[in-house]
Amino acid sequence: MSDAAKPLRADAERNRQAILSAAGTVFAEEGTGVTLERIAGAAGVGVGTIYRRFASVEELIKVVLEEKMRRYADRTEDAADQAASEPWKAFRDWVMFILEQQAEDLSFSDVLLSADAGSELFQEEVQRALSASMNLVDRAKSAGAIRQDFDHSDLLTLQHANAGILRGTHAFAPEAWRRFADYMLQSFREEAGPLAPVPAVWLKEQELRRAPHR
C-alpha cells in the first residue's frame, strides 16, 4: 500500500480536521489572500504540520471549497429550470443566493471572480454554473421578467461590486449588501432609461463561452 493510500493515524487525522476547520473559518472571514502560517496559528498546529498535507494555500482552498462549488453549480441549474415556469422568482432568488454566498464566505467570492482560480474541478463547476446562468437570463428576458437590455455580463459587474462592498463594510455593517441587492434587483426589473454599452471585451468573451453550448 502506498503512503498516499494508507489511513491516517488518529492524531494525524485530528490535525487534518483541525486544519480544514480553521482554514474554512479563516478563508470565509478573510478571503484567499492569507498564508499557511495564518491558518496554522488558527488551527493550533505548527506550519510544518500543514505543509506535510498541503503544499500551498491554493491546494487547501481546493479541498475546503470543492463541495461549495458543486452546490453553487447545482443551485444555478435548479434556478435555470425554475425560470421556465417562475422566471422572476427564479432570477431574484438566484441573485440573492449568489450575493449571500459571497457575504458568508469571502474566499468563495474570491474564487468565483478569479478566472484561473482553483483546480480543474473548480473550473468545471464554474463552467457548469455559467452555462446554467446564461439559460436563466435568457428565460427571464424572454418572459419579460427582467429588462430587455439586461446583459449576462451585468451579473459579473454585480458580483464584483458586491465583493467591494463586502470588503469595505463587513466588519461594521455586515448586512449592507442586502440593501445594495434590493437596489440592483429593482433596476434589473424596471427599464427606466438607456444604459451605457456593455464593454466590448465582455461581449466577445460571452460569445466564446456560448459557442460550445449552441
Summary of the structure (lengths in Angstrom):
residues: 214
radius of gyration: 19.7
end to end distance: 46.4
largest distance: 67.0
contacts: 621
relative contact order: 0.10
helix: 71%
strand: 0%
